[in-house]
Amino acid sequence: MSKVSTPKGTRDFSPAEVIKRQYLFDTIRKSFQKFGFMPLETPSMENLSVLTGKYGEEGDRLIFKILNSGDYLNKIDEKILVNKEVKALTPKISEKALRYDLTVPFARYVVQHQNDIVFPFKRYQIQPVWRAERPQKGRYREFFQCDADVVGTESLLCEVELMQIYEEAFKALNLDGIAIKINNRKILTGMAEVIGEKDRIIDMTIAIDKLDKIGKDKVLEELKGKNFSDDSLKKLDPLFGLSGNSEEQLTFMKTYLKDSEIGLKGIEELETVMNLCKEVGLELLEFEVTLARGLDYYTGAIFEVKVNDGSMGSIGAGGRYDNLTEIFGLKDVSGVGISFGADRIYDLLEMRDLFPKDIAQTTKALIINFGSETLSSNLKVVKELRDNGIPTEIYPSDAKMKKQMKYADGKSIPYVILQGTDEASQGKATLKNMATGEQKLVDVKDLPSLIR
């Protein structure tokens, strides 16, 4: 018999873990709602044509495709099968796919429902996404994203507001040692112009986006393998070793990009965002010139949230996109959004022991079952406590006391209520504090206030 397991890159979540995840999602959700964002949900699957071509070549390879139902091979040209023409075969056997992120489905939603939306449209979305990549620590094939996006305005105030949401959520989660790295795709475009590779910005950004993972030498090696000239790489090299604070680095970049109009425009936008963030007291932003974000749809500001001690990969990311809805037929609708990497944030909270100690306690009181003689009275106590908003259980059978107490211990239930025939006849019950072992006889009507 084969060993039963979950697919690689996926996980089961125990009741205790689900409660912690709900706490995390609720905390992030409150931050979204505080800034006026409204909830939205889209299907787990999208038409494959909606997703492909939006994430770059590498991203497209990581899309989980869904096989068509029925005899999908029957109508395929035999030449395609014999020659193993994968690109030609894929759309014929798969018309749908699991969503890769929440942004592209959101853009599809905006276009599809444009006549029902009031712009600027602010939405948040907390749902799972799927990516067919190699599982490793902090990287899963199925994971949740918590996104907030604004579409229908080019105002840089949106970027500032999204940075405030990050700060708000991390503060509520007691997460410190966090930095929000920021760059602008216009700056990257300017860099490509300066090194003489204007038409190959995608190759450049894909490579330098891997800097943290593979290092400078490997990045340069990859670019050289894509036929970037030695002169181009020499011009790019100084950017890998920028030092100083954000202001000093941006001063250098103004000189470096002096002949690139679009590059200077990117610096202007970036400085506006950073200065406005300082005005509202947000100090987490740091300029990082090699931050590239591999997704092709970004056109302006790009963000990545990092843990300063390097104990975890990116725990958030986002950026501005001006042309995403245009792909689906709706022009001139600029948007900007951020995403929380919920699964990595969960792992970080666990690593730092930052989850509140009492959130795993769902049941607050357990009524000991003494059998049929007291069952009617016990059930009334249960109802009274539940009516007062106290999650309460009664043990389902009159098992031995030791077994019932062990159940309470196993679920970290803080209070146990014992009501035998004598207590029931007097309208009383014994309340036991499981943490201290203290117990006392009290009136049933006082139980709700005592447990609170």
Buried (B, 14 or more C-beta within 10 A) or exposed (E): EEEEEEEEBBBEEEEBBEBBBEBBBEBBBEBBEEBEBEEBEBEBBBEBEBBBBBBBEEBBEBBBBBEEEEEEEEEEEEEBEEEEEEEBBBEBBBBBBBBBBBBBBBBBBBBEEBEEBEEBBBBBBBBBBBBBBEBEEBBBBBBBBBBBBBBBBBEBEBBBBBBBBBBBBBEBBEBEEBBBBBBBBBBBBBBBBBBEBBEBBBBBBBBBBBBBEEEEEEBBEBBBEEEBEEEBBEBBEEBBEBEEEBEEBBEBBEEBBEEBEBBBBBBEBBBBBBEBBEEEEBEBBBBBBBBBBBBBBBBBBBBBBBBEEEEBBBBBBBBBBBBBBBBBEBEEBBBBBBBBBBBBBBBBBEEBEEBEEEEBBEBBBBBBBBEEEBBEBBEEBBEBBBEEEBEBBBBEEBEEBEEBBEBBEEBBBBBBBBBBEEBBEEEBBBBBBBEEEEBEEBEBEEBBEEBE
